[in-house]
Amino acid sequence: MPEESPLRVALLAGGKSGEREVSLAGARELERALDPARYRVTRYDPATDIARLASDVEAIDVAFILLHGRFGEDGTVQGFLDLLGVPYQGSGVLGSALAMDKDAAKAVYQSHGLPVSPWQMAKKTDAEDPSPLLSSLTFPVVVKPVRQGSSLGMSVAHTPIELANAIAKAFEYDQEVMVEQYVRGREITVGVIGNQELTALPLVEIIPGEGHNFFDYQAKYQAGASREICPAQVSEAIRCTAQDYAIRAHRALRLRGYSRTDMIVTDDGGLVLLETNTIPGMTPTSLLPQAAAAAGMPFPTLLERLLELALEAKSPGPGTR
């Protein structure tokens, strides 16, 4: 019998967002993890290699998108690959765009009966006088650029001056800024894998280290700045509810392949959804791979499963799940 040819994988990494270095770090780990006898990986950086990617399309079986933030996680690259007819892991244009927009995602959660914290959209003039925002919100509040990842531009404000400064800072990262009620509690994250049939992974609790009052960029990526507990030490009732919410959020946002939804376990044992990531960090120690490993799926097996799901959903049209 002739030996099967390796699957030709276009690895999209780098890009133009503020999370470029995180993307490149993940790409190095993916290249190390995939068996070269079964996968022939070619790296493309969308910041410089879009034309080369298009010209190589006949030599590509599947793409693995390892881009975080804008121009990678927001549906733009997904639409480009749809036009080329190249299957890829993860969500399509509509789901990617919905999940990336924190305002739209919260509205979708809310419409599907999922719990969220109150929020308002800020105007640039609120950086001079934030008092209109405080008619329905009380300190502390969280200020976020609407379409950024890895907590870039995000702040927690405890006073009107801090709020004004946080709004000005967030507008440096995006044209739309959200101010939401801060929720006290333990932060957890729940991964989901599958296309039609979904499996929720074990919960991971995220504990930012000293000097980090939330899971900010440094807490996420600086060695030793935070710790994770997997499986999270929560009650069976919280575990079941969190996994149910993660699956419901995945379906509500019309996602595909995999996702990771961040939540807060409140002091009274409730749950509040924060956001859903459609291209989670992808190194062996990243949150979703940790959860997959706890479920008996080591890193190389997880990557292979995501590629299988990409091929299973081959030739998605723009805006499909």
C-alpha positions as CSV (number, residue, x, y, z in Angstrom):
1,M,0.0,0.0,0.0
2,P,1.4,3.5,-0.9
3,E,2.3,5.6,2.1
4,E,-0.2,8.4,2.8
5,S,1.2,11.9,2.1
6,P,1.5,14.3,5.0
7,L,-1.4,16.8,5.4
8,R,-0.3,20.2,4.1
9,V,-1.0,22.7,6.8
10,A,-0.8,26.5,6.4
11,L,0.1,27.9,9.8
12,L,-1.0,31.6,10.0
13,A,0.8,33.4,12.8
14,G,2.2,36.8,13.6
15,G,-0.2,39.3,12.1
16,K,-0.7,43.0,12.9
17,S,-2.3,43.1,16.3
18,G,-0.8,43.9,19.7
19,E,-0.8,40.1,20.4
20,R,1.7,39.4,17.6
21,E,4.4,38.0,19.9
22,V,1.9,35.7,21.7
23,S,0.9,34.4,18.3
24,L,4.5,33.7,17.2
25,A,5.2,31.9,20.5
26,G,2.2,29.6,20.0
27,A,3.3,28.9,16.4
28,R,6.7,27.7,17.5
29,E,5.0,25.3,20.0
30,L,2.6,24.0,17.3
31,E,5.4,23.3,14.8
32,R,7.3,21.4,17.5
33,A,4.2,19.4,18.5
34,L,2.9,18.2,15.1
35,D,4.5,15.0,13.7
36,P,6.4,15.9,10.6
37,A,5.7,12.5,9.1
38,R,2.0,13.3,9.2
39,Y,1.9,17.1,8.8
40,R,3.9,19.4,6.5
41,V,3.6,22.8,8.1
42,T,4.3,26.0,6.2
43,R,4.3,29.3,8.1
44,Y,2.6,32.4,6.7
45,D,2.6,35.8,8.5
46,P,-0.5,37.8,7.3
47,A,1.5,41.0,8.0
48,T,3.7,40.2,5.0
49,D,2.6,36.9,3.3
50,I,-1.0,37.3,2.2
51,A,0.0,37.3,-1.5
52,R,2.2,34.2,-1.0
53,L,-0.7,32.4,0.8
54,A,-3.1,33.1,-2.0
55,S,-0.6,31.9,-4.7
56,D,0.1,28.7,-2.7
57,V,-3.5,27.8,-2.3
58,E,-3.3,24.6,-4.5
59,A,-0.7,23.3,-2.2
60,I,-2.7,23.8,1.0
61,D,-5.0,21.2,2.5
62,V,-6.0,23.0,5.7
63,A,-5.1,26.2,7.5
64,F,-4.4,26.6,11.2
65,I,-5.1,30.2,12.3
66,L,-3.0,31.1,15.3
67,L,-3.7,34.9,15.2
68,H,-5.1,36.7,18.2
69,G,-6.9,40.0,18.3
70,R,-7.8,42.2,15.3
71,F,-7.1,41.0,11.8
72,G,-7.1,37.4,12.9
73,E,-9.7,36.6,15.5
74,D,-12.3,39.0,14.2
75,G,-13.4,37.2,11.0
76,T,-11.2,39.0,8.5
77,V,-8.7,36.2,7.9
78,Q,-11.6,33.7,8.0
79,G,-13.3,35.5,5.2
80,F,-10.1,35.5,3.1
81,L,-9.7,31.8,3.6
82,D,-13.4,31.2,2.7
83,L,-12.8,33.1,-0.6
84,L,-9.8,30.9,-1.3
85,G,-11.7,27.7,-0.4
86,V,-9.2,26.7,2.3
87,P,-10.7,25.0,5.4
88,Y,-9.5,26.2,8.8
89,Q,-9.9,25.3,12.4
90,G,-12.3,27.3,14.5
91,S,-15.2,29.7,13.9
92,G,-16.3,31.3,10.6
93,V,-16.8,35.0,9.8
94,L,-20.0,35.6,11.7
95,G,-19.1,33.8,14.9
96,S,-15.6,35.3,15.0
97,A,-16.8,38.8,14.5
98,L,-19.6,38.4,17.1
99,A,-17.3,37.0,19.8
100,M,-14.6,39.6,19.1
101,D,-17.0,42.5,19.7
102,K,-17.5,42.5,23.5
103,D,-20.6,44.7,23.3
104,A,-22.3,42.5,20.7
105,A,-21.3,39.3,22.5
106,K,-22.8,40.5,25.8
107,A,-26.0,41.4,24.0
108,V,-26.1,37.9,22.5
109,Y,-25.4,36.3,25.9
110,Q,-28.2,38.3,27.4
111,S,-30.7,37.4,24.7
112,H,-30.0,33.7,25.4
113,G,-30.6,34.0,29.1
114,L,-26.9,33.9,30.1
115,P,-25.8,36.1,33.0
116,V,-23.7,39.1,32.4
117,S,-22.7,42.2,34.4
118,P,-24.3,45.5,33.6
119,W,-22.5,47.7,31.1
120,Q,-22.6,50.9,29.1
121,M,-20.7,52.0,26.0
122,A,-18.5,55.1,26.6
123,K,-18.1,58.1,24.5
124,K,-14.8,60.0,24.0
125,T,-16.2,62.9,25.9
126,D,-16.6,60.6,28.9
127,A,-12.9,60.8,29.4
128,E,-13.4,64.5,30.4
129,D,-16.6,63.9,32.5
130,P,-17.4,60.2,33.2
131,S,-20.3,61.1,35.5
132,P,-23.1,60.1,33.0
133,L,-21.8,56.5,33.1
134,L,-22.3,56.4,36.9
135,S,-26.0,56.8,36.7
136,S,-26.3,53.0,36.4
137,L,-22.9,51.8,37.4
138,T,-21.0,52.0,40.7
139,F,-17.3,51.7,41.5
140,P,-15.3,49.7,40.9
141,V,-15.9,49.4,37.1
142,V,-13.9,47.7,34.3
143,V,-13.1,49.6,31.2
144,K,-12.3,47.7,28.0
145,P,-11.7,48.4,24.4
146,V,-14.5,46.5,22.6
147,R,-12.3,44.7,20.1
148,Q,-9.0,43.8,21.7
149,G,-7.7,40.6,23.3
150,S,-5.3,39.7,26.0
151,S,-6.7,42.5,28.2
152,L,-4.9,45.1,26.1
153,G,-6.1,48.6,27.1
154,M,-8.2,47.2,30.0
155,S,-8.3,48.9,33.4
156,V,-10.2,48.7,36.7
157,A,-11.3,52.1,38.0
158,H,-12.2,52.9,41.6
159,T,-12.7,56.7,41.3
160,P,-13.9,59.3,38.8
161,I,-10.3,60.3,38.0
162,E,-9.3,56.7,37.4
163,L,-12.3,56.1,35.3
164,A,-11.6,59.2,33.1
165,N,-8.0,58.0,32.6
166,A,-9.1,54.5,31.9
167,I,-11.5,55.6,29.2
168,A,-8.8,57.8,27.5
169,K,-6.4,54.8,27.6
170,A,-9.0,52.4,26.2
171,F,-9.8,54.7,23.3
172,E,-6.1,54.5,22.3
173,Y,-6.7,50.9,21.4
174,D,-10.2,51.0,19.8
175,Q,-12.9,53.3,18.6
176,E,-15.4,51.7,20.9
177,V,-15.0,51.3,24.6
178,M,-17.1,49.5,27.2
179,V,-17.6,50.2,30.9
180,E,-19.0,47.4,32.9
181,Q,-19.7,46.7,36.5
182,Y,-16.8,44.9,38.3
183,V,-17.8,41.5,39.6
184,R,-16.0,40.2,42.7
185,G,-15.2,36.5,42.8
186,R,-12.9,33.8,41.3
187,E,-12.1,33.8,37.6
188,I,-12.5,30.5,35.8
189,T,-12.4,29.6,32.1
190,V,-14.2,26.7,30.3
191,G,-13.1,25.3,27.0
192,V,-15.5,23.7,24.5
193,I,-14.5,21.4,21.6
194,G,-16.6,20.1,18.7
195,N,-18.7,21.0,15.7
196,Q,-22.2,19.6,16.0
197,E,-21.5,17.5,19.1
198,L,-19.8,19.7,21.8
199,T,-17.7,18.6,24.7
200,A,-17.0,20.9,27.6
201,L,-13.5,20.6,29.1
202,P,-12.5,20.7,32.8
203,L,-12.7,24.1,34.4
204,V,-9.5,26.1,35.0
205,E,-9.3,28.7,37.8
206,I,-7.0,31.7,37.1
207,I,-5.3,33.4,40.1
208,P,-3.4,36.6,39.2
209,G,-0.3,37.0,41.2
210,E,0.6,39.8,43.6
211,G,0.4,43.3,42.0
212,H,-2.2,42.2,39.5
213,N,-5.8,43.1,40.4
214,F,-7.1,41.3,37.3
215,F,-5.8,38.9,34.7
216,D,-4.0,41.6,32.6
217,Y,-1.5,41.2,29.8
218,Q,1.5,40.8,32.1
219,A,-0.4,38.3,34.4
220,K,-1.3,36.3,31.3
221,Y,2.2,36.0,29.7
222,Q,4.9,36.9,32.2
223,A,6.3,33.7,33.7
224,G,5.2,33.3,37.3
225,A,2.8,36.3,37.3
226,S,-0.2,34.1,37.8
227,R,-1.1,30.5,38.5
228,E,-3.8,28.2,37.2
229,I,-5.6,25.4,38.9
230,C,-7.0,22.6,36.7
231,P,-9.4,21.2,37.4
232,A,-10.7,24.1,39.3
233,Q,-11.7,23.3,42.9
234,V,-15.4,24.2,42.7
235,S,-18.6,22.4,43.6
236,E,-20.1,19.9,41.3
237,A,-23.1,22.2,40.8
238,I,-20.8,25.1,39.7
239,R,-18.8,22.8,37.4
240,C,-22.0,21.6,35.7
241,T,-23.5,25.1,35.3
242,A,-20.2,26.6,34.1
243,Q,-19.8,23.8,31.4
244,D,-23.5,24.3,30.4
245,Y,-23.0,28.1,30.1
246,A,-19.8,27.6,28.0
247,I,-21.7,25.3,25.6
248,R,-24.6,27.7,25.4
249,A,-22.3,30.7,24.8
250,H,-20.6,28.8,22.0
251,R,-23.9,28.0,20.3
252,A,-25.3,31.5,20.9
253,L,-22.4,33.1,19.2
254,R,-22.6,30.6,16.3
255,L,-19.1,29.3,16.9
256,R,-17.4,26.2,15.5
257,G,-14.5,23.9,16.4
258,Y,-13.5,25.2,19.8
259,S,-13.8,28.2,22.1
260,R,-13.0,29.2,25.6
261,T,-15.4,31.2,27.7
262,D,-14.2,33.2,30.7
263,M,-16.5,33.6,33.8
264,I,-16.5,34.8,37.4
265,V,-17.7,32.6,40.2
266,T,-19.3,35.2,42.4
267,D,-18.9,35.3,46.2
268,D,-22.5,34.0,46.6
269,G,-21.8,31.0,44.2
270,G,-23.4,32.5,41.1
271,L,-21.7,32.8,37.7
272,V,-21.2,35.8,35.4
273,L,-19.9,35.5,31.8
274,L,-17.1,37.8,30.8
275,E,-16.2,36.9,27.2
276,T,-15.6,34.0,24.7
277,N,-12.3,33.5,22.9
278,T,-12.5,31.9,19.5
279,I,-8.7,31.4,19.1
280,P,-7.4,30.8,22.6
281,G,-3.7,30.7,23.4
282,M,-2.1,27.6,22.0
283,T,1.0,26.6,23.8
284,P,1.1,23.4,26.0
285,T,0.8,25.6,29.1
286,S,-2.0,27.9,27.8
287,L,-5.4,27.6,29.4
288,L,-7.3,25.5,26.9
289,P,-4.5,23.0,26.3
290,Q,-4.2,22.6,30.1
291,A,-7.9,21.8,30.3
292,A,-7.6,19.4,27.3
293,A,-4.6,17.6,28.9
294,A,-6.7,17.2,32.1
295,A,-9.4,15.6,30.0
296,G,-6.8,13.1,28.6
297,M,-6.0,15.0,25.4
298,P,-2.3,15.9,25.3
299,F,-1.2,18.9,23.3
300,P,-0.3,17.1,20.0
301,T,-3.6,15.2,20.2
302,L,-5.5,18.5,20.7
303,L,-3.9,20.0,17.7
304,E,-4.7,17.0,15.6
305,R,-8.4,17.0,16.8
306,L,-8.7,20.7,15.8
307,L,-7.4,19.9,12.3
308,E,-9.9,17.0,12.0
309,L,-12.7,19.3,13.0
310,A,-11.5,21.9,10.4
311,L,-11.7,19.2,7.6
312,E,-15.0,17.9,8.9
313,A,-16.5,21.4,8.4
314,K,-14.7,21.8,5.0
315,S,-15.6,24.6,2.6
316,P,-17.6,26.9,5.0
317,G,-19.2,29.9,3.4
318,P,-18.8,33.4,4.7
319,G,-20.9,33.9,7.8
320,T,-21.5,30.2,8.5
321,R,-20.9,28.4,11.7
